[in-house]
Amino acid sequence: MYQARAAARLRIVLGHLGHPAAGAAVAYHTSELVSPANLSHQQFQYTLDDNVLSLEQRQFYEENGFLIIKSLVSDADIQRFRDEFERICKKEVEPMGLRIMRDRTIAKSKTVLSENVVSKIQDFQEDEELFRYCTLPEILKYVECFTGPNIMAMHTMLLNKLPDTGNKTSRHPLHQDLHYFPFRPSNTIVCAWTAMEHIDRNNGCLVVLPGTHKGPLKQHDYPQWEGGVNIWYYGIQDYDKNNARVHLVMEKGDTVFFHPLLIHGSGRNKTQGFRKAISCHYASAESYYINVRGTSQENIEKEVLRLLSRQYGMKENAVTLKDVWQFRARLVKGERLTL
């Protein structure tokens, strides 16, 4: 019965994405369809009623934990973000707090920084051009459906998945983003993730496990992969291998919004090109911080504080994970309240 339900959910998800399984019609069990009349009286847990999402879109996110909006970000904006990424790689601009990361296979090489070696930049909240992504009205219009009107931009990344060297280190293990976040509640946190070019399984698209946002935060650690794993690439140690997986094939400008408990990851880049995406995690400004010590998230706090200690000569107990996130957080709409 579980497998039948999983298969039915997969068919519905693929129908939403416009990519039916090869050789199969997209079929819907009537017992799983919800009419607009019924939806209007339904209690929604993960979305807010602000007349932006259709009833069908809200139901899809409620059931699956993600939603793709096609062609949301313009080609012109994406080109500007691409140009700024290249300026950062060339060190023509050096925003405060920005972290430039390389794949572990080339991390210690003396190769000059360029698009060819930078796998990710994060914490670009002080870069005016890239942070403009986080304030785009077309993005915030949808973000508000999950966070409410007072919105904080909490975490920023531009991902440049490099061609895999053969060690499969361009993979990102299955994980839940909430593992990294010392703030709650989870239901008013959402990620906006925009494809900067065509993305599919060949160049390492996102893969999601629909419906897993309804479960708890799981234990994360570094996977024991033969080729090693990049720093911060924590993975879930115990997930249901029978869970249906959906690969998100996206075009430039398509944006997926997803819940921080949704289990997701990405495959390796098997092409000779680069796979770029830009993203921001948002949270309601009415959220609150938690103490992660003594929880499954303590490992990430220890690693962050060790890194700060090495980089800035700080004592590891001089700051907390909460301090780090308060420094990163930026108000993008409404009023900053408790976060």
Phi, psi and chi 1 to 4 in degrees:
 res  aa     phi    psi   chi1   chi2   chi3   chi4
   1 MET       -  -41.0 -179.1  178.4  -67.4      -
   2 TYR   -60.2  -44.9  171.9   82.0      -      -
   3 GLN   -64.8  -35.7  -70.3 -178.9  -27.7      -
   4 ALA   -64.8  -42.6      -      -      -      -
   5 ARG   -65.4  -41.4  -73.4 -159.9  -57.4  -92.1
   6 ALA   -62.6  -41.4      -      -      -      -
   7 ALA   -65.4  -40.1      -      -      -      -
   8 ALA   -64.5  -42.1      -      -      -      -
   9 ARG   -63.3  -40.9  167.5  178.6  -79.4  166.9
  10 LEU   -61.2  -41.3 -177.9   58.5      -      -
  11 ARG   -63.5  -39.6  -72.7 -165.4  -65.9  -90.2
  12 ILE   -65.9  -43.3  -67.9  173.5      -      -
  13 VAL   -61.3  -46.4  170.2      -      -      -
  14 LEU   -63.4  -34.3  -69.4  172.8      -      -
  15 GLY   -64.1  -40.4      -      -      -      -
  16 HIS   -62.5  -39.5  163.8   74.5      -      -
  17 LEU   -77.1  -14.8  -65.0  173.7      -      -
  18 GLY    79.5   19.4      -      -      -      -
  19 HIS  -129.2   77.3  -59.9  -75.7      -      -
  20 PRO   -60.8  153.0  -16.5   28.1      -      -
  21 ALA   -60.0  141.9      -      -      -      -
  22 ALA   -57.9  130.4      -      -      -      -
  23 GLY    75.2    8.2      -      -      -      -
  24 ALA  -128.4  140.7      -      -      -      -
  25 ALA   -79.2  151.1      -      -      -      -
  26 VAL   -83.2  108.7  178.1      -      -      -
  27 ALA  -108.3  147.4      -      -      -      -
  28 TYR  -125.0  126.9  -60.2   87.6      -      -
  29 HIS   -76.2  130.6  -68.4  -71.3      -      -
  30 THR   -60.7  -28.0   54.7      -      -      -
  31 SER   -67.8  -18.6   62.2      -      -      -
  32 GLU  -100.5   -6.2  -65.5 -169.2   13.4      -
  33 LEU   -84.6  143.6  -71.5  178.0      -      -
  34 VAL  -123.4  121.0 -176.5      -      -      -
  35 SER   -76.1  154.4   70.0      -      -      -
  36 PRO   -55.3  -33.7  -27.5   36.0      -      -
  37 ALA   -63.2  -42.6      -      -      -      -
  38 ASN   -70.7  -38.2  -68.8  -26.2      -      -
  39 LEU   -62.2  -34.9  -80.2  169.1      -      -
  40 SER   -64.5  -19.9   62.6      -      -      -
  41 HIS  -106.0    4.6  -59.8  -68.5      -      -
  42 GLN   -85.3  146.0 -178.3  173.1  -27.3      -
  43 GLN   -85.8  120.6  -68.5  -65.1  -43.6      -
  44 PHE   -97.3  138.1  -70.3   94.8      -      -
  45 GLN  -101.0  -29.6 -176.4  176.4   -6.3      -
  46 TYR  -114.2   -5.9  -55.8  105.0      -      -
  47 THR  -132.7  157.8   58.5      -      -      -
  48 LEU  -112.1  152.8  -57.0  173.5      -      -
  49 ASP   -89.0   96.0 -175.4   10.5      -      -
  50 ASP  -130.9   18.6   60.5    1.4      -      -
  51 ASN    64.4   20.8  -62.6  -43.8      -      -
  52 VAL   -97.5  -53.4  172.5      -      -      -
  53 LEU   -79.1  141.3  -62.4  179.5      -      -
  54 SER   -72.0  164.7   68.2      -      -      -
  55 LEU   -60.5  -37.5  -68.4  174.1      -      -
  56 GLU   -67.2  -38.6  -70.2   78.3    8.6      -
  57 GLN   -66.5  -41.2  -74.1  173.5  -37.9      -
  58 ARG   -62.7  -44.3  -68.7 -173.4   70.9 -172.9
  59 GLN   -62.9  -39.6  175.9   65.2    9.9      -
  60 PHE   -62.2  -46.0 -172.9   89.8      -      -
  61 TYR   -65.0  -42.7 -173.3   90.6      -      -
  62 GLU   -56.7  -41.9  -66.1  -81.1  -29.6      -
  63 GLU   -80.1  -35.5  -73.2  -61.3  -45.4      -
  64 ASN  -111.8  -23.7  -63.2  -71.8      -      -
  65 GLY    87.7    8.4      -      -      -      -
  66 PHE  -154.0  161.6   72.1   97.0      -      -
  67 LEU  -155.1  128.8 -179.7   68.8      -      -
  68 ILE   -99.2  130.5  -66.7  178.4      -      -
  69 ILE  -109.6  118.7  -54.9  -62.4      -      -
  70 LYS   -74.9  144.1  -53.9  -67.3  -76.1 -176.7
  71 SER    50.0   43.1  -56.1      -      -      -
  72 LEU   -79.6  -38.1 -173.6   60.6      -      -
  73 VAL  -105.9  135.7  178.5      -      -      -
  74 SER   -72.2  156.3   71.1      -      -      -
  75 ASP   -59.4  -37.8  -72.6   -4.2      -      -
  76 ALA   -63.8  -43.4      -      -      -      -
  77 ASP   -65.5  -43.0  -82.1  -33.5      -      -
  78 ILE   -62.1  -38.0  -72.0  173.7      -      -
  79 GLN   -64.7  -39.2 -173.8   58.8   51.4      -
  80 ARG   -63.4  -40.9  -71.8  177.5   61.4  174.0
  81 PHE   -66.4  -38.7  -57.7  143.9      -      -
  82 ARG   -63.0  -44.1 -173.6 -178.3  -70.3  -87.7
  83 ASP   -62.6  -40.3  -67.4  -17.2      -      -
  84 GLU   -68.5  -37.7 -176.6   70.0   -2.7      -
  85 PHE   -57.4  -44.5  172.6   74.5      -      -
  86 GLU   -65.5  -36.8  -68.2  179.1    3.2      -
  87 ARG   -64.8  -38.7  -76.6 -167.9  -70.8  -90.4
  88 ILE   -65.9  -43.4  -70.5  170.9      -      -
  89 CYS   -59.4  -35.5  -70.4      -      -      -
  90 LYS   -85.7   -0.3  -64.8  174.1 -177.0  176.3
  91 LYS    61.0   29.9  -67.9 -161.9  170.0 -177.0
  92 GLU   -74.5  -26.3  -67.0  175.8    3.2      -
  93 VAL  -132.2  143.2  -69.1      -      -      -
  94 GLU  -135.9   78.6  -61.2 -175.3   61.7      -
  95 PRO   -62.6  144.5  -18.0   31.0      -      -
  96 MET   -63.2  136.8 -176.9 -178.0   71.4      -
  97 GLY    82.0   -8.4      -      -      -      -
  98 LEU   -68.9  138.1 -175.5   82.6      -      -
  99 ARG  -113.9  123.7 -175.0  172.3  -60.3  -77.4
 100 ILE  -103.3  128.3  -62.5  175.3      -      -
 101 MET  -123.6  145.1  -54.4  179.8   74.3      -
 102 ARG  -117.6  156.9  -52.8 -173.1 -167.5 -163.1
 103 ASP   -62.5  146.4 -172.8  -84.6      -      -
 104 ARG   -60.4  -26.2   63.9  174.5  -78.1  110.1
 105 THR   -71.7  -16.9   57.9      -      -      -
 106 ILE  -128.8    8.2   54.2  175.4      -      -
 107 ALA   -59.8  -34.9      -      -      -      -
 108 LYS   -99.6    4.7  -65.1 -178.9 -179.9  179.7
 109 SER   -75.6  160.5   72.0      -      -      -
 110 LYS   -96.6   18.6  -64.3 -178.9  179.8  179.2
 111 THR   -61.4  138.6  -53.1      -      -      -
 112 VAL   -63.9  139.2  175.4      -      -      -
 113 LEU   -58.6  134.8  -81.8 -176.7      -      -
 114 SER  -166.3  177.1   70.6      -      -      -
 115 GLU   -56.5  -25.6  178.5 -172.1   44.3      -
 116 ASN   -72.9  -15.4  -62.1  -37.5      -      -
 117 VAL  -126.0  -20.0  -60.9      -      -      -
 118 VAL   -84.5  116.1  175.3      -      -      -
 119 SER   -91.0  -21.7   60.7      -      -      -
 120 LYS  -165.7  143.3  177.3  168.9   67.1  171.7
 121 ILE  -121.5  138.4   58.5  174.5      -      -
 122 GLN  -136.7  165.8   67.0  178.7   36.3      -
 123 ASP    62.3   54.1  -59.3  -26.4      -      -
 124 PHE   -95.0   28.9   56.8   68.3      -      -
 125 GLN   -64.2  -18.5   63.5  -86.9    0.3      -
 126 GLU   -98.2    2.3  -67.6  -62.8  -30.1      -
 127 ASP   -95.5  110.3 -175.6  -82.3      -      -
 128 GLU   -59.4  -40.1 -176.8  176.8  -12.0      -
 129 GLU   -70.4  -49.6 -177.1   59.0   49.6      -
 130 LEU   -69.6  -36.6  -71.6 -175.9      -      -
 131 PHE   -67.8  -17.0 -167.5   72.9      -      -
 132 ARG   -57.5  -30.5 -155.4  171.3   51.4   77.5
 133 TYR   -54.9  -42.7  169.1   79.0      -      -
 134 CYS   -69.3  -15.2  -53.7      -      -      -
 135 THR  -111.7    4.0   64.8      -      -      -
 136 LEU   -58.4  127.5  -70.8  175.0      -      -
 137 PRO   -56.9  -36.0  -24.1   33.7      -      -
 138 GLU   -68.2  -27.5   56.0  -92.7   40.7      -
 139 ILE   -77.4  -49.2  -67.2  -76.1      -      -
 140 LEU   -64.8  -28.6  -67.0 -179.6      -      -
 141 LYS   -56.9  -40.0  177.5  176.9   77.3  170.2
 142 TYR   -83.2  -37.2  -74.4   96.5      -      -
 143 VAL   -55.9  -40.0  168.8      -      -      -
 144 GLU   -61.3  -23.0 -169.6  168.8  -16.1      -
 145 CYS   -66.2  -17.9  -59.2      -      -      -
 146 PHE  -112.7  -32.0  -49.7  102.4      -      -
 147 THR  -101.5  -22.7   63.5      -      -      -
 148 GLY    90.4 -177.7      -      -      -      -
 149 PRO   -76.1  -18.5   27.6  -35.4      -      -
 150 ASN  -101.3  109.1  -60.0  -54.6      -      -
 151 ILE  -122.7  129.8  -53.4  172.4      -      -
 152 MET  -109.3  134.0  -59.1  -67.6  -65.8      -
 153 ALA   -87.1  120.4      -      -      -      -
 154 MET  -106.2  -35.9  -59.6  -59.7  -65.1      -
 155 HIS  -148.5  130.9 -173.9 -130.8      -      -
 156 THR  -124.6  141.2   54.2      -      -      -
 157 MET  -148.7  145.6  -67.1 -171.4  -64.1      -
 158 LEU  -122.5  118.7 -165.8  153.2      -      -
 159 LEU  -102.2  131.9  -56.7  117.7      -      -
 160 ASN  -126.5   81.4 -178.4   47.9      -      -
 161 LYS   -67.4  115.7 -170.9 -176.3  -77.3  -77.8
 162 LEU   -78.0  157.5  -54.4  175.2      -      -
 163 PRO   -55.3  133.0  -24.3   33.9      -      -
 164 ASP   -67.2  138.2 -162.4   85.2      -      -
 165 THR   -80.7   -6.9   60.4      -      -      -
 166 GLY   113.3  -14.4      -      -      -      -
 167 ASN   -92.0   -0.9  -67.3  -41.4      -      -
 168 LYS    63.4   24.5  -59.6 -178.6 -179.9 -179.8
 169 THR   -78.4   -8.0   53.3      -      -      -
 170 SER   -78.9   -6.0   63.6      -      -      -
 171 ARG   -69.8  153.5  -66.3  176.4  -64.4  173.6
 172 HIS  -121.7  118.5 -162.5  149.4      -      -
 173 PRO   -62.5  157.7   21.6  -31.7      -      -
 174 LEU   -61.1  132.1  -68.6  173.3      -      -
 175 HIS  -156.0  173.0   64.1  -76.8      -      -
 176 GLN  -120.0  129.3  -63.7  164.2  -61.0      -
 177 ASP   -64.1  -25.4  -70.8  -19.1      -      -
 178 LEU   -60.6  -23.1 -167.4   66.5      -      -
 179 HIS   -55.7  -30.6  176.4   68.9      -      -
 180 TYR   -87.7  -12.1  -61.2   90.5      -      -
 181 PHE  -106.6  122.3  -56.1  153.8      -      -
 182 PRO   -93.1   40.0   36.1  -35.2      -      -
 183 PHE  -139.3  156.1   42.8   88.7      -      -
 184 ARG  -144.8  165.8  -60.3  -68.5 -172.2  -85.2
 185 PRO   -82.9  155.7   28.9  -34.6      -      -
 186 SER   -67.8  -28.8   61.1      -      -      -
 187 ASN   -72.7  -11.7  -70.5  -10.6      -      -
 188 THR  -110.9   26.5   54.8      -      -      -
 189 ILE  -114.4  138.8  -57.6  169.9      -      -
 190 VAL  -148.8  147.0   69.9      -      -      -
 191 CYS  -104.0  136.0  179.2      -      -      -
 192 ALA  -106.4  124.5      -      -      -      -
 193 TRP  -131.3  112.8 -166.0  100.5      -      -
 194 THR  -111.4  127.9  -62.0      -      -      -
 195 ALA   -71.8  132.4      -      -      -      -
 196 MET   -98.0    2.7  -65.1  176.1   66.2      -
 197 GLU  -168.1  177.9   53.6 -147.2  -46.6      -
 198 HIS   -62.1  131.8  172.8   80.7      -      -
 199 ILE  -129.9  128.2  -64.1  176.7      -      -
 200 ASP  -145.7 -168.7   58.3   25.9      -      -
 201 ARG   -66.4  -25.8  -66.4 -174.0   70.5  169.7
 202 ASN   -66.5  -39.4  -74.0  -35.7      -      -
 203 ASN  -105.4   13.0   59.8    4.3      -      -
 204 GLY    92.9   56.4      -      -      -      -
 205 CYS   -70.7  167.5   65.3      -      -      -
 206 LEU   -66.7  144.4  -73.4  178.1      -      -
 207 VAL  -122.5  133.8   58.7      -      -      -
 208 VAL  -125.0  154.6  -59.8      -      -      -
 209 LEU  -109.4   95.0  -83.3   57.6      -      -
 210 PRO   -55.6  138.2  -22.8   33.6      -      -
 211 GLY    87.5   -9.3      -      -      -      -
 212 THR   -73.7   -9.4   50.2      -      -      -
 213 HIS   -67.6  -13.5   66.2  -59.1      -      -
 214 LYS   -82.9  -10.3  -61.6  176.8 -176.8  179.6
 215 GLY   -92.4 -176.7      -      -      -      -
 216 PRO   -83.1  169.4   32.5  -36.4      -      -
 217 LEU   -71.2  127.3  178.1   61.7      -      -
 218 LYS   -98.6  166.1  -65.2 -178.4  174.9  -66.6
 219 GLN   -67.5  132.0 -178.0   72.8   39.8      -
 220 HIS  -119.7  146.9  -72.8   63.0      -      -
 221 ASP  -160.6  173.8 -149.2  -27.5      -      -
 222 TYR   -71.4  128.9  -76.2  118.6      -      -
 223 PRO   -68.9  150.2   22.8  -30.5      -      -
 224 GLN   -90.0   69.6  -60.1  -58.1  -53.1      -
 225 TRP   -87.3  144.4  -72.9  -12.2      -      -
 226 GLU   -59.0  -40.4 -176.3  178.3  -13.0      -
 227 GLY   -85.1    1.4      -      -      -      -
 228 GLY    86.0  179.0      -      -      -      -
 229 VAL  -143.4  147.6   64.2      -      -      -
 230 ASN   -71.3  153.8  -74.1  -51.4      -      -
 231 ILE   -59.0  141.0 -173.2  172.3      -      -
 232 TRP    75.9   -2.2  -51.2  122.9      -      -
 233 TYR   -87.9   67.4  -81.1   24.5      -      -
 234 TYR   -71.3  152.7  -75.8   79.4      -      -
 235 GLY  -134.8  157.5      -      -      -      -
 236 ILE   -73.4  136.2  -68.0  173.4      -      -
 237 GLN   -88.0  -25.6  -59.2  -55.7  -66.0      -
 238 ASP  -141.1  103.1   61.5  -27.8      -      -
 239 TYR  -130.1  159.8   61.3   89.5      -      -
 240 ASP   -73.7  111.1 -172.6  -11.4      -      -
 241 LYS   -65.3  -16.7  -57.3  -72.3 -166.6  -61.0
 242 ASN   -85.9   -5.6  -66.1  -42.4      -      -
 243 ASN   -60.8  134.6 -114.0  112.7      -      -
 244 ALA   -62.6  141.1      -      -      -      -
 245 ARG  -114.2  140.8  -63.9 -170.8 -175.6 -167.2
 246 VAL  -124.9  126.4  174.5      -      -      -
 247 HIS   -92.8  125.6  -67.0   83.4      -      -
 248 LEU   -90.0   97.7  -56.6 -173.0      -      -
 249 VAL   -81.0  122.9  176.9      -      -      -
 250 MET  -132.6  151.1  -60.8  169.7   67.8      -
 251 GLU  -102.1  163.6  -60.1  -59.2  -30.8      -
 252 LYS   -54.5  128.9 -178.1  166.1   66.7  171.2
 253 GLY    94.6  -18.7      -      -      -      -
 254 ASP   -64.8  142.6  -68.3   -5.2      -      -
 255 THR  -131.0  128.8  -58.3      -      -      -
 256 VAL  -105.4  133.0   59.1      -      -      -
 257 PHE  -106.5  129.6  -64.0   89.3      -      -
 258 PHE  -144.6  155.5   59.7   90.5      -      -
 259 HIS   -75.8  146.3 -168.4  -79.4      -      -
 260 PRO   -70.6  -11.4   26.8  -36.3      -      -
 261 LEU   -96.9   -4.9  -78.6  170.5      -      -
 262 LEU   -64.6  126.3 -179.4   72.5      -      -
 263 ILE   -76.3  127.0  -63.1  175.1      -      -
 264 HIS  -154.3  167.3   66.4  -72.3      -      -
 265 GLY  -168.1 -160.8      -      -      -      -
 266 SER  -154.6  151.5   64.3      -      -      -
 267 GLY   -85.3 -179.0      -      -      -      -
 268 ARG   -78.7  158.8   60.2 -166.7  175.2  101.6
 269 ASN   -89.8  106.6 -178.3   -1.6      -      -
 270 LYS   -91.7    4.4  -64.8  177.0  -77.3 -172.7
 271 THR   -99.0  177.9   73.2      -      -      -
 272 GLN   -97.7    4.4  -66.0  -54.3  -56.2      -
 273 GLY  -100.8 -174.1      -      -      -      -
 274 PHE  -110.9  142.9  -56.7   93.6      -      -
 275 ARG  -110.0  109.3 -170.9  -83.5  -91.1  160.3
 276 LYS  -107.3  143.9  -70.6 -175.2  177.3   61.9
 277 ALA  -150.3  152.5      -      -      -      -
 278 ILE  -124.2  141.6 -172.8  169.2      -      -
 279 SER  -148.0  159.2   72.5      -      -      -
 280 CYS  -146.0  135.7  179.5      -      -      -
 281 HIS   -94.8  131.7  -78.4   89.0      -      -
 282 TYR  -116.1  155.8  -61.3   89.5      -      -
 283 ALA  -145.0  153.7      -      -      -      -
 284 SER   -61.6  136.6  166.4      -      -      -
 285 ALA   -67.2   -7.9      -      -      -      -
 286 GLU   -94.6    8.8  -60.7  170.9   61.0      -
 287 SER   -71.6  177.0  -56.7      -      -      -
 288 TYR  -141.2  154.8   55.4   88.8      -      -
 289 TYR   -87.6  152.1  -72.4   99.3      -      -
 290 ILE  -123.3  158.6   63.7  167.0      -      -
 291 ASN   -90.3  118.7 -175.3  -12.6      -      -
 292 VAL   -89.6   -5.5  -58.5      -      -      -
 293 ARG   -65.2  133.6  -70.4  174.3 -174.6  169.3
 294 GLY    85.3    5.1      -      -      -      -
 295 THR  -115.2  177.9   74.9      -      -      -
 296 SER   -67.1  -12.8   64.2      -      -      -
 297 GLN   -91.0   -0.2  -66.6  177.9 -103.1      -
 298 GLU   -63.1  -29.8 -171.4  170.5   15.1      -
 299 ASN   -64.6  -36.1   57.3   -2.1      -      -
 300 ILE   -71.9  -36.3 -168.1   70.1      -      -
 301 GLU   -62.9  -44.0  179.0  176.1   54.5      -
 302 LYS   -61.9  -40.2  -71.7  179.7  177.0  178.7
 303 GLU   -68.6  -41.2 -175.6  161.6   14.1      -
 304 VAL   -61.9  -45.0  169.1      -      -      -
 305 LEU   -69.8  -34.2  -61.0 -174.0      -      -
 306 ARG   -63.2  -40.9  -82.2 -162.7  -58.4  -91.3
 307 LEU   -64.0  -44.0 -179.5   65.0      -      -
 308 LEU   -62.6  -38.6  -70.5  174.9      -      -
 309 SER   -62.6  -43.3  175.7      -      -      -
 310 ARG   -68.5  -40.6  -71.6 -160.5  -56.2  -92.2
 311 GLN   -76.0  -39.5  -78.7 -165.7  -37.2      -
 312 TYR  -118.2    3.9  -57.0  108.5      -      -
 313 GLY    68.4   24.5      -      -      -      -
 314 MET   -87.4  150.2  -58.2  168.5   57.0      -
 315 LYS   -70.8  141.5  -67.2 -177.2  178.4  179.5
 316 GLU   -62.3  -26.6  -71.5 -170.5   21.5      -
 317 ASN   -96.0   10.5   60.3   -2.9      -      -
 318 ALA   -75.1  -28.2      -      -      -      -
 319 VAL  -132.9  168.1  -63.8      -      -      -
 320 THR  -119.2  169.0   65.5      -      -      -
 321 LEU   -60.3  -34.8 -163.0   57.0      -      -
 322 LYS   -59.8  -42.7  172.7 -177.0  173.9 -179.6
 323 ASP   -59.8  -41.7  -63.1  -34.5      -      -
 324 VAL   -62.0  -45.5  173.7      -      -      -
 325 TRP   -71.7  -33.4  -77.3   97.9      -      -
 326 GLN   -64.3  -33.0  -76.7 -176.0  -43.1      -
 327 PHE   -68.5  -39.2  172.4   76.7      -      -
 328 ARG   -73.0  -34.3  -72.3  172.3  169.1  165.4
 329 ALA   -64.7  140.6      -      -      -      -
 330 ARG  -136.4  134.5  -63.2  -68.9 -175.7  -84.5
 331 LEU   -74.3  129.3 -178.5   71.0      -      -
 332 VAL  -117.6  -15.0  -69.6      -      -      -
 333 LYS  -161.9  140.5 -173.0  174.0 -177.5 -178.9
 334 GLY    82.8 -138.3      -      -      -      -
 335 GLU  -125.7  136.1 -178.4 -178.6   -0.9      -
 336 ARG   -79.5  121.9 -173.2  167.4 -169.8  170.4
 337 LEU  -111.9  -92.5  -60.1  170.4      -      -
 338 THR   -98.9  -14.2   54.4      -      -      -
 339 LEU   -88.3      - -162.8   59.9      -      -
